[in-house]
Amino acid sequence: MHDVLAPRRGFAKSAGTRSFGGTLPAMRHETTVAIAASPAEVWAVLADVLNWPEWTPTATSIAALDGELRVGHRFLVKQPGVAAAVWDVVEVEPGASFVWATRFGGGRMVATHRIEATDAGSEVRLQIDFTGGFAWLLTPVVAGRIRRFVESEAAALKRTCEAPDH
């Protein structure tokens, strides 16, 4: 688990940090989880976003507005205690990662899902960046929920991918 809170003003670019908006996020939360399953098995679960409500408590419903998980396609995501939001797919590397983004509080939330092969199976990194608008003001209000959602999603993905019937 890793959080980064950037100052409200004077954001600077950071080498090695991808940021969809050119600035460091007002809030970043990321977690990494080791999963005893191949990257292909993990990708099959992770990329099947329409079925997330079956395995993660962080999604109550997901509807495809444009079809499959491809750049430019949109999904309507409903999460517990949060208004439904449209997430736009901005990057896909089949079998390895996808990134989607939504607008919130005048800012932008970007969620990165990345899988890497390990000797024991896979390592998955889930990351949320919240930038722009009122992100600096809303971060104290939403940070706890975002942390819980990311951690819960990582744990649920691990349980699902490692389940004997999977």
Secondary structure, DSSP 8 states (H G I E B T S, - for coil): -EEEE--SS-----TT---TTSS--SEEEEEEEEESS-HHHHHHHHS-GGGHHHH-TT-SEEEESSSSS-TT-EEEEEETTEEEEEEEEEEEETTTEEEEEEEETTEEEEEEEEEEEETTEEEEEEEEEEESTTHHHHHHHHHHHHHHHHHHHHHHHHHHHHSTT-
